[in-house]
Amino acid sequence: MICRLEKKGIEDFNTTNILPQTSFWARVKSHQGFIPKGFELTVSKDLLVDTSESLVKKGDDLLVLIKYVDNKNCYAYVPYGPKLEPVFENQGLFLEQLSETIKPYLPANCMFIRYDLMWKNQWSEEDDYFDNSGNWIGAPQSTTQEYRVNFKTANWNLKKSVEDGLPKNTFFLDLTQKDEDLLSNMRYNTKYNIRRAFRNGITIKEYGVEHISDWYKLYFDTAIRHNMPIQNEEYFATILKNQDNNKNGVTIKMLMADYEGEFLSSMFLVLSKKRGTYLYGASSSCNNKLMASYALQWESIKIAKQWGCTKYDMFGSAPNNNQNHPLHGVHLYKKGFGGELYHRMGCWDYPYNLELYDMFRFQEINN
């Protein structure tokens, strides 16, 4: 049912709300050891969600990243793609046909292709997967997921990945609302903390790459405090340096909250087409009673709204209110801003070489 797949220059990609499917993302990832490939994908209408938009636009750009795991073998990774979304019952069929269609364009030693799907999780649409308090309990075990997703496929070859790469759960804010409506949707404590931060004298400003060291101090403090994997300073400088910085591409704003000359909180706001994304955040372990991160987030939301964005992506949270989840604190903070919790399908693999794929999967499980 896939009509056509053609090579396309990365810098020729159209603007999109989906940040990991942009030319900017390809440039950043090329600095991290990935080899980006661009395609134009055209799909027949009967696979897609039955909306006016999907019926009009059947073709879309597709960014694929090639990653070598040794001198010989590699895999293909599709971050938040494909963007074209089929109806639930055709998702496996779509991925199978895309995987077979794209195979000749990939290196001969490509072990598998991995889709980091942004599509809405099928099990988040079913009442059976929510508890009595309305919390989503998550998708069923992988074998159950694979049974449903592979339905209608010819090869029954799709596997649920061991891990998910990009955030699988997030909060989306509707920026078409007025500021007062956005505030009224927030939790009382969140609104109170925003006002308190500004009363305390917190100011928010945008800074350039010359202040990347100030950002990194906050980031390093945060990473140590929360036992997070640590990136180097150049990683974040690369993000700022590779932006398009125009309305037709991706713009990055490094926002920092200041109190009497001391930076207390910082974030990377990413603006891509009609979507603002809270990509990275960091804060100091000192003066946290000043609530700088609340003022920073609210200012970021207003900037995205002024830019013309209609949606704001908090970019990562826990799937529910489970206090034992490592992202529980992040979840409560982001939930306080009044967004809607969205659950994605996450990562799915289509092996080309099952023996090598199983070896790679075993290593992932044991890392």
C-alpha positions, 0 to 999 in steps of 0.5 A: 500500500506504500506508493513511493519512497524516494531519496530527499536531501536533508536540508530540503525537508519541509517544516514540521511540528515534530522536532526529531523529524527536522533537518536540525535534528539530523545536523545535531545527530550527525555530531553524535555519530549518526549518519542521517538519510532523508526520504520522501514517503508517499502512502495510500489513503486507506492506511491513514487516519480518516481525517481531512488532513490525512486525506489531503496530504499523503506524502511526508518527509522521513528522517532515518539515522544510521548508527554503526555498532562496530566496524561492520554492523549497523542499525537504522533508527527513525526518531518520532517517525514516520509522521503519517499515522495509520489507523490502529489496525493497520499500524503493523502492516504499515511498518512492515511494508515501510521496512521492506520498502526502505531496506534497499536504501539502507546499508547491506549490513543493517541488522534492523530498523527501529521506529520510535513511534510518536503515534498514540498508544493503542492501549491508552484508548481502552478503559481496561488499562486505567485504574479506578482513579483514572491513572493509566496502568500502561500497555500490556506485556510485550508479547501481547503488544506484538500479537496485536501489532503484527495482526494483518502482517505477512511476516509477523516480524515486528518486535517491541524494543527492549527500551524506548529512546525519546520520551514515551509519555508527555504533557501537551498544553493547548496554546490556542487558549488565552493566558488567563485560561492557561493559568486557570487550568493550572494547579493552585500550587503552580499558579502560586509558585509562578506569582511567588517567583516574580514577587521574589525578584526572579527575571527571565532572559534569553542568552546565547552560546557565550553563556553555555558554561553558565547553563552547563553548571546548572545542568551538571548540578541537576544531573548529579542531584538526580543521578542522570547520565551526563552529557558534555558541554559541547553537546549543548553548544552543538544544539544552539549552533545547529539551529536554523533560527528562522520561522521556516526552521527550528529556533532554540532559545536558551532561557535563564532565570536570574536572581540578583546576578545568580542563575538559578534555573535554565531551559532550552525552548525549541520552536518548530513550526507550530509547536514549542518543546521544553527540550532540556531543563536545569536548576541550581540546588541553592535558593530553590525556595524562590521557585525560579523554575516555575517562572521560567516555564511560564515565560517559556509557554508565553514565548511559544504562544507569542511565536505562533505555536498552538501546542507546547510539548513538555517532552517527557514525564512518568506514565501515571502518578506512581510515586515509585516511578523515577520521573514522579517528581518531574511528572507532578511539576509538569502536570501542574501546568495543566496539560493533557497527558499523552502516551506514545507507542514507543520503540518497535523493531523490524529485524533484517538479520534475526541472528544479529538482532537477537545478539544486539537485543541480548546486549541491550537487556544486559546493559 
